[in-house]
C-alpha cells in the first residue's frame, strides 16, 4: 500500500526542439481520492502532460511519481 500523494510532478518539462516547449516546469500534486481536471486552451500542453505521466513521452527535465514510482 502506498502512503502519500498518488501523483507528484516536480519541474516537469517537455521540449520538442529549441523553439517548442509544450510543458514548462509543471509542479502538481494529486492526493489519494482527489479528482484532477486539466483545463486550458488548445496548445496549452494538457495532452503532453498526460503523455508524460503515462510514459508515452520522456520528459526533457523534471520528474513525475505515480504511486511512488518515478517515471
Helices and strands as residue ranges (DSSP letters): E 7-15, E 21-30, H 46-54, E 61-66, E 69-70
